[in-house]
Amino acid sequence: SRRLLPLKTGLSSRGEWHMSRYRTIEVEGKVLKCEIADSFFSRLRGLIKREPKGDGLMIVPCRAIHTFGMDYPITAFWLDREGRVIHKQFMKPGQISPTIKDAYAVVEVKGEIP
C-alpha cells in the first residue's frame, strides 16, 4: 500500500505552512524519516551531489522534480495536501518528471522501491 501519515503541521494564521526539520511518513508499509526541504535554497539543491539525511527528502511545496546533477537513481512519491501518495516514479540521473497538478510535496528516496 502507498499510505502516508498525514502532514500534521497545518497552516499558520497567515496561510503559511510550518514544517519541522524532519517528518516521519509511511510509504508502502515502510516508515521513513525524511529531511524537509521547504526553503528556496533547500528545495533548489534537493539531493544534488549529496546523500539524504535520514531515509529521504521531502520537498514542500513541489509538483515536479529533476535528477540533473545526481549521482544515483531515486524513487519519488508525490503527495497531496492530506499526505496521500498520488503518483510514484523511479528516476535515473538526468531525467525530468512530469508536473503532477494536485501534488503538494514530493518525497525522494535513494534507489528503487518496487
C-alpha positions as CSV (number, residue, x, y, z in Angstrom):
1,S,0.0,0.0,0.0
2,R,1.1,3.6,-0.5
3,R,-0.5,5.1,2.6
4,L,1.3,8.0,4.3
5,L,0.9,9.6,7.7
6,P,-0.8,13.0,7.2
7,L,1.2,16.2,7.2
8,K,0.2,17.5,10.6
9,T,1.8,20.9,10.6
10,G,-1.2,22.9,9.5
11,L,-1.5,26.4,8.2
12,S,-0.4,29.4,10.3
13,S,-2.8,32.4,10.7
14,R,-1.0,34.0,7.7
15,G,-1.6,30.9,5.5
16,E,2.0,29.7,5.6
17,W,3.0,26.1,6.2
18,H,5.4,25.5,9.1
19,M,7.4,22.3,8.9
20,S,9.7,20.7,11.4
21,R,13.2,19.7,10.2
22,Y,12.2,16.1,9.7
23,R,8.9,14.3,9.0
24,T,8.1,10.7,9.7
25,I,6.0,9.2,6.9
26,E,4.8,5.7,5.9
27,V,5.3,4.6,2.3
28,E,4.3,1.2,1.1
29,G,4.5,-0.3,4.6
30,K,7.9,1.3,5.4
31,V,8.3,4.1,8.0
32,L,10.7,6.8,6.7
33,K,12.3,9.7,8.5
34,C,12.6,12.4,5.8
35,E,14.5,15.6,5.9
36,I,12.4,18.6,5.0
37,A,13.3,21.0,2.2
38,D,11.0,24.0,2.5
39,S,13.2,27.0,1.8
40,F,14.0,28.3,-1.7
41,F,17.7,27.1,-1.5
42,S,17.0,23.7,0.2
43,R,14.3,23.0,-2.5
44,L,16.6,24.2,-5.3
45,R,19.5,21.9,-4.1
46,G,17.5,18.9,-3.2
47,L,19.7,15.8,-3.3
48,I,22.2,17.1,-5.9
49,K,25.7,15.9,-5.0
50,R,24.7,14.7,-1.6
51,E,23.0,11.8,0.3
52,P,19.8,12.4,2.2
53,K,20.0,13.0,5.9
54,G,17.6,10.3,7.2
55,D,15.8,8.0,4.8
56,G,14.8,10.5,2.2
57,L,14.0,14.2,1.4
58,M,10.5,15.8,1.4
59,I,10.3,18.8,-0.8
60,V,7.5,21.2,0.1
61,P,5.8,22.7,-1.9
62,C,6.6,20.8,-5.1
63,R,4.8,19.4,-8.1
64,A,7.8,18.4,-10.4
65,I,11.4,17.4,-9.9
66,H,14.5,16.7,-11.9
67,T,17.6,14.5,-11.3
68,F,20.2,16.5,-13.1
69,G,23.5,16.5,-11.2
70,M,22.5,13.5,-9.1
71,D,24.9,10.5,-8.7
72,Y,22.2,7.9,-8.1
73,P,18.7,6.9,-9.1
74,I,15.7,7.7,-6.8
75,T,12.1,6.7,-6.3
76,A,9.9,9.8,-6.0
77,F,6.5,9.9,-4.3
78,W,4.1,12.8,-5.0
79,L,1.8,13.6,-2.1
80,D,-1.4,15.6,-1.9
81,R,-2.1,18.0,1.0
82,E,-3.5,15.1,3.0
83,G,-0.3,13.2,2.7
84,R,-1.6,10.6,0.3
85,V,0.6,9.2,-2.5
86,I,-0.9,10.3,-5.8
87,H,2.0,9.4,-8.1
88,K,5.2,7.3,-7.9
89,Q,8.1,7.3,-10.3
90,F,11.6,5.7,-10.4
91,M,14.0,8.2,-11.9
92,K,17.6,7.8,-13.1
93,P,20.1,10.7,-13.1
94,G,19.4,13.3,-15.8
95,Q,15.6,13.0,-16.0
96,I,12.7,15.4,-15.6
97,S,9.5,14.3,-14.0
98,P,6.0,15.2,-15.2
99,T,4.2,18.0,-13.3
100,I,1.6,16.4,-11.0
101,K,-1.1,19.1,-10.8
102,D,-2.6,18.0,-7.5
103,A,0.7,17.4,-5.7
104,Y,1.7,19.4,-2.7
105,A,5.0,17.7,-1.8
106,V,7.5,15.2,-3.3
107,V,9.4,12.6,-1.2
108,E,12.7,11.5,-2.8
109,V,14.2,8.2,-1.6
110,K,17.6,6.9,-2.8
111,G,17.3,3.8,-5.0
112,E,14.4,1.9,-6.3
113,I,11.4,1.0,-4.2
114,P,9.5,-1.6,-6.3
